[in-house]
Amino acid sequence: MDAQKLFELIGPRQDEPVEPFERGAPWTAHADDDELKRLGVLQGRITRRERALKELKAERTRIMNRCIRRMRRKDGKN
């Protein structure tokens, strides 16, 4: 069973689409059904954590930019 068929069987979480992992990678042909199922779970977790990290970095950037603007206003640089 390849990764795409597995995703069709177990499906992603209802609230978010999950991209198939390593589609077409040669090693997936050697994974058994249990391993493919576990890889599907792990890929979902990885995707969610990457998205959470991206959101955290964006928030950090917003805070940094606010502080830079404040610093410039204080120095009279507009």
C-alpha positions as CSV (number, residue, x, y, z in Angstrom):
1,M,0.0,0.0,0.0
2,D,1.5,3.3,-0.9
3,A,1.2,6.6,1.0
4,Q,-1.6,8.1,-1.2
5,K,-3.8,5.0,-0.7
6,L,-3.2,5.1,3.0
7,F,-4.3,8.8,3.2
8,E,-7.5,7.9,1.3
9,L,-8.2,5.2,3.8
10,I,-7.5,6.9,7.1
11,G,-7.9,10.5,5.9
12,P,-6.6,13.7,7.5
13,R,-8.1,15.3,10.6
14,Q,-11.5,16.9,9.8
15,D,-10.4,20.4,10.4
16,E,-7.2,20.5,8.3
17,P,-5.9,18.9,5.1
18,V,-2.6,16.9,5.5
19,E,-0.3,16.6,2.6
20,P,0.9,13.0,1.8
21,F,4.4,12.4,3.1
22,E,7.3,11.6,0.9
23,R,5.1,10.8,-2.1
24,G,6.9,8.7,-4.6
25,A,10.0,8.2,-2.3
26,P,11.5,4.8,-3.0
27,W,11.6,3.8,0.6
28,T,7.8,4.0,1.0
29,A,7.4,0.9,-1.2
30,H,9.2,-1.1,1.6
31,A,7.0,0.1,4.5
32,D,4.3,-2.2,5.7
33,D,0.7,-1.0,6.4
34,D,1.4,-0.4,10.1
35,E,4.4,1.7,9.3
36,L,2.5,3.7,6.7
37,K,-0.3,4.3,9.2
38,R,2.2,5.5,11.8
39,L,3.9,7.7,9.2
40,G,0.6,9.3,8.4
41,V,0.0,10.2,12.1
42,L,3.6,11.6,12.4
43,Q,3.2,13.6,9.3
44,G,0.1,15.3,10.7
45,R,1.9,16.1,13.9
46,I,4.9,17.5,12.0
47,T,2.7,19.7,9.9
48,R,0.8,21.1,12.9
49,R,4.0,21.8,14.8
50,E,5.6,23.5,11.7
51,R,2.5,25.7,11.4
52,A,2.6,26.5,15.1
53,L,6.3,27.4,14.9
54,K,5.6,29.6,11.9
55,E,2.9,31.5,13.8
56,L,5.2,32.0,16.8
57,K,7.9,33.4,14.6
58,A,5.4,35.8,13.0
59,E,4.3,37.0,16.4
60,R,7.9,37.5,17.4
61,T,8.5,39.5,14.2
62,R,5.4,41.7,14.9
63,I,6.7,42.5,18.5
64,M,10.2,43.2,17.2
65,N,8.8,45.6,14.6
66,R,6.7,47.4,17.1
67,C,9.7,47.8,19.4
68,I,11.9,49.1,16.5
69,R,9.2,51.7,15.6
70,R,9.0,52.8,19.2
71,M,12.8,53.0,19.4
72,R,12.9,55.1,16.2
73,R,10.2,57.5,17.4
74,K,12.1,58.0,20.7
75,D,15.2,58.9,18.7
76,G,13.2,61.2,16.5
77,K,13.8,59.2,13.3
78,N,10.2,58.5,12.3
